[in-house]
Each structure stands twice: as C-alpha cells, then as structure tokens.
Amino acid sequence: MKFDVRQDDSVVSVCLITYNHAPYIRECLDSLLFQETNFPYEICVGEDESTDGTREICIKYAEKYPDRINLILRSQSEDGRDAYLSQGVYNYIETTKACSGKYLALCDGDDAWIDPLKLQKQFDVMEANPSVSLVHSNYDKIDEASGKRINNADKEDTAGLLDGSSRENFIYDLIMRRYPIAASTAFMKTADVLEIFEKNKEAFQTCPMGDVTTWCELVNYGSFYYQDEALGLYRILLESDSNSCSAEKKYKFVNGASNLGLMVGEKYNLPMEEARSWKIKNCNRYALLSGDFSEIEELRANKEYAFPLSEKMIFKACQSKFFRSIAKELFEFKYRINHRRFNTQ
C-alpha cells in the first residue's frame, strides 16, 4: 500500500531509538521501510546525538523517505534528561510521545525486523483481539563478537494468548527475567504506553530498562499474545547499556536493574525473598568491582535483607584492599569466560 504520512493518518507508529549504531542503522531502517501493510505507518526516529555517523545516516534516510520518516534530532543537553538514570529510557519515552498512531511498535537501532509482514501480522492479531495489550514474537539472535546467529532464540513452546493464571505471578516472571520479551518484537497500543509513562514517572527515571518497566505495567491493560515465529533480529553488541566485556560495567547495569524488581514487588505486594537475594548478590559484586560500598552497607543495615553466609564472606573479605584487588581480577577473569560462553550459546 502506498501512503504518505504527511497527508495520511498513521495507524501504526514505529518508535526507533538510536545512539552510535552506525554499522547497523541502515539494515534497521531498511527493514522498517520495506514492511508490507494495508495501512499507513510512520517511523519516528529518536537520534540521540550520536558521535559515530549515525546521525548523518538518519538525516539522509529522512531526506529520501519524507513520506515515512519523522526524524527527531535530540541534544544531550535537553532539559529534563538529567532526571533519568538511563539516557536510552529518556529517548524511548520522548520519541514515543512524538508517535501519532493507534498502535506502537518498537525497534532499537542495532536490531532489525526479518519478516516484511511483521507489522501486518501483529496488527491483525491486535485488531482481532481487543483485550490484548501486547503482541510479541520469537526472534533470531546474533552475537557481534563471534558472528554466530541463533535462529528462533526464544525457547518458548507456547504460541497464542497468554493471560496467565495470576497477574502477580506473571509480573514476577517479567521482573525476574523468566519471561523475556525482545523489545524489537513488541507491538502495543500507543495510548496504553503513554498512560503508563505518566503514571510511573519515578520507575522510568530510576530504572535502566524502560522496556521491562513497560511490560510489567501492560499486564494491567490486558493479555499478552506470543507469536512463535522469528519476526525480529536481536543483536548482542560487545558494548551497550545492557552488555559489556567489563564485569564492573555489567554489574552496574544489573544492580540498577534489580531495583526494578524491588520497586514492582513492593507496588504489587509480591513475595520479595528472591528479588532481595538477587539485589544482594548484584549489589555485593558491584561493590567488589567498583570499591563503592555505600549501597551494600545500607542493605546490610536493613533488617529485611537476610545475607546468606557466602555473601557475608564476600562483603567482609572485600573490606581489605589487598584481597579486593585479587578478588576483582579473579572475578573479572571468570566473568569474561562466562560472558563469552553465554553470548555464543
């Protein structure tokens, strides 16, 4: 279907956020532009002042496809962004606010869609199931370091409507990453997402994962629908907000992410033992690697946090600078080995 979003109202908006994705952004944009649909859709690109040429590539695409692309050139000095722990979350929220379609699809600049009918298939599901709040699918995964590609990386074996026997259990599985959703396969109602942003400002400002925060709240808006076919490509970069060859950088992210489990658990009165244990483990290792013990000491002073013996030993031993330097080297080495093994599975 031919259309021009400057004249035709968009039914679907694609929120594409990108920062320093020059090697991948062309593949990403092409996969979005060449979708085959029977409805108009716009591509809202939030370009976050990249330094590697991504911005220039996006400008050329916007000039070539003005009928499809709404390019938003952001500045790192924009008012309000300092309130966010993650600048990616800020870009995600602000770019979504620029979207005008009834439905919202997501894609990161280092990912892509691998089915030209991706939007149409998910649109059809949502139109046929008004009670569904999120549609997502299987995906292929590619590791930047090895170049290895894993087809149908999601091991879910159940396709179709997922309403869950318990809303609370479903939310808990989301925050503990037992039910992972690849953001670039997600399809939602724009109005729902905008309302979630407005009602959960603190959560989005303090958590490094805007997508998982969104999923947890969308449970309150309807059921999830899973398509067991690979519609998207998820790329594991050597360095990104959520992935790193540095154990310290990785645990800084995971430690921040574990706060989401605590926040959501408290909000919905969920069992907190596992979330607290996860927080202790991640916070303790970040303290070991960074030398910043302020947060872990605060947790030890909180009676709700029961430290197992192993974590007590790590905490106590790391008070010694000599031991900590040795432990840090050993932990970095172990992490790098596990990191490579995990990313190539």
ChimeraX attribute file (.defattr): number of C-alpha atoms within 10 A of each C-alpha:
attribute: neighborCount
match mode: 1-to-1
recipient: residues
	/A:1	8
	/A:2	9
	/A:3	16
	/A:4	16
	/A:5	17
	/A:6	13
	/A:7	8
	/A:8	13
	/A:9	16
	/A:10	22
	/A:11	17
	/A:12	25
	/A:13	25
	/A:14	27
	/A:15	27
	/A:16	26
	/A:17	25
	/A:18	26
	/A:19	23
	/A:20	19
	/A:21	22
	/A:22	20
	/A:23	13
	/A:24	17
	/A:25	22
	/A:26	18
	/A:27	16
	/A:28	21
	/A:29	24
	/A:30	13
	/A:31	18
	/A:32	24
	/A:33	17
	/A:34	12
	/A:35	18
	/A:36	16
	/A:37	16
	/A:38	13
	/A:39	16
	/A:40	18
	/A:41	29
	/A:42	28
	/A:43	26
	/A:44	23
	/A:45	30
	/A:46	28
	/A:47	25
	/A:48	21
	/A:49	19
	/A:50	18
	/A:51	12
	/A:52	13
	/A:53	14
	/A:54	22
	/A:55	24
	/A:56	15
	/A:57	15
	/A:58	23
	/A:59	17
	/A:60	10
	/A:61	18
	/A:62	18
	/A:63	12
	/A:64	11
	/A:65	14
	/A:66	14
	/A:67	18
	/A:68	21
	/A:69	24
	/A:70	22
	/A:71	20
	/A:72	20
	/A:73	14
	/A:74	17
	/A:75	12
	/A:76	11
	/A:77	9
	/A:78	8
	/A:79	8
	/A:80	8
	/A:81	18
	/A:82	13
	/A:83	13
	/A:84	19
	/A:85	16
	/A:86	21
	/A:87	18
	/A:88	21
	/A:89	21
	/A:90	21
	/A:91	25
	/A:92	21
	/A:93	19
	/A:94	18
	/A:95	22
	/A:96	25
	/A:97	16
	/A:98	15
	/A:99	22
	/A:100	19
	/A:101	19
	/A:102	16
	/A:103	22
	/A:104	26
	/A:105	27
	/A:106	21
	/A:107	26
	/A:108	24
	/A:109	25
	/A:110	25
	/A:111	26
	/A:112	26
	/A:113	26
	/A:114	17
	/A:115	19
	/A:116	16
	/A:117	15
	/A:118	23
	/A:119	25
	/A:120	17
	/A:121	16
	/A:122	25
	/A:123	23
	/A:124	10
	/A:125	19
	/A:126	20
	/A:127	10
	/A:128	10
	/A:129	14
	/A:130	10
	/A:131	13
	/A:132	22
	/A:133	22
	/A:134	25
	/A:135	25
	/A:136	24
	/A:137	26
	/A:138	23
	/A:139	27
	/A:140	21
	/A:141	23
	/A:142	21
	/A:143	18
	/A:144	15
	/A:145	12
	/A:146	11
	/A:147	12
	/A:148	13
	/A:149	17
	/A:150	16
	/A:151	14
	/A:152	18
	/A:153	16
	/A:154	19
	/A:155	9
	/A:156	14
	/A:157	8
	/A:158	11
	/A:159	13
	/A:160	13
	/A:161	15
	/A:162	16
	/A:163	15
	/A:164	13
	/A:165	8
	/A:166	9
	/A:167	15
	/A:168	18
	/A:169	12
	/A:170	17
	/A:171	25
	/A:172	23
	/A:173	14
	/A:174	19
	/A:175	24
	/A:176	16
	/A:177	12
	/A:178	10
	/A:179	13
	/A:180	14
	/A:181	20
	/A:182	19
	/A:183	20
	/A:184	26
	/A:185	27
	/A:186	23
	/A:187	26
	/A:188	25
	/A:189	21
	/A:190	21
	/A:191	14
	/A:192	19
	/A:193	22
	/A:194	15
	/A:195	11
	/A:196	19
	/A:197	20
	/A:198	10
	/A:199	12
	/A:200	13
	/A:201	11
	/A:202	13
	/A:203	19
	/A:204	26
	/A:205	19
	/A:206	19
	/A:207	23
	/A:208	27
	/A:209	22
	/A:210	21
	/A:211	17
	/A:212	22
	/A:213	22
	/A:214	18
	/A:215	23
	/A:216	20
	/A:217	19
	/A:218	21
	/A:219	20
	/A:220	13
	/A:221	15
	/A:222	16
	/A:223	20
	/A:224	20
	/A:225	24
	/A:226	23
	/A:227	21
	/A:228	18
	/A:229	17
	/A:230	21
	/A:231	25
	/A:232	26
	/A:233	27
	/A:234	23
	/A:235	19
	/A:236	20
	/A:237	17
	/A:238	16
	/A:239	13
	/A:240	13
	/A:241	15
	/A:242	17
	/A:243	18
	/A:244	18
	/A:245	17
	/A:246	17
	/A:247	22
	/A:248	20
	/A:249	19
	/A:250	19
	/A:251	23
	/A:252	20
	/A:253	21
	/A:254	20
	/A:255	23
	/A:256	19
	/A:257	22
	/A:258	23
	/A:259	20
	/A:260	24
	/A:261	26
	/A:262	20
	/A:263	17
	/A:264	20
	/A:265	19
	/A:266	12
	/A:267	9
	/A:268	12
	/A:269	10
	/A:270	16
	/A:271	14
	/A:272	17
	/A:273	13
	/A:274	13
	/A:275	21
	/A:276	21
	/A:277	17
	/A:278	19
	/A:279	24
	/A:280	24
	/A:281	19
	/A:282	22
	/A:283	25
	/A:284	25
	/A:285	24
	/A:286	24
	/A:287	24
	/A:288	25
	/A:289	24
	/A:290	16
	/A:291	15
	/A:292	13
	/A:293	17
	/A:294	10
	/A:295	14
	/A:296	21
	/A:297	14
	/A:298	10
	/A:299	18
	/A:300	15
	/A:301	11
	/A:302	10
	/A:303	8
	/A:304	11
	/A:305	16
	/A:306	16
	/A:307	17
	/A:308	11
	/A:309	9
	/A:310	9
	/A:311	16
	/A:312	15
	/A:313	11
	/A:314	17
	/A:315	21
	/A:316	9
	/A:317	15
	/A:318	23
	/A:319	14
	/A:320	10
	/A:321	12
	/A:322	10
	/A:323	12
	/A:324	20
	/A:325	15
	/A:326	11
	/A:327	17
	/A:328	19
	/A:329	12
	/A:330	11
	/A:331	17
	/A:332	16
	/A:333	14
	/A:334	12
	/A:335	17
	/A:336	15
	/A:337	12
	/A:338	11
	/A:339	16
	/A:340	15
	/A:341	10
	/A:342	9
	/A:343	18
	/A:344	17
	/A:345	10
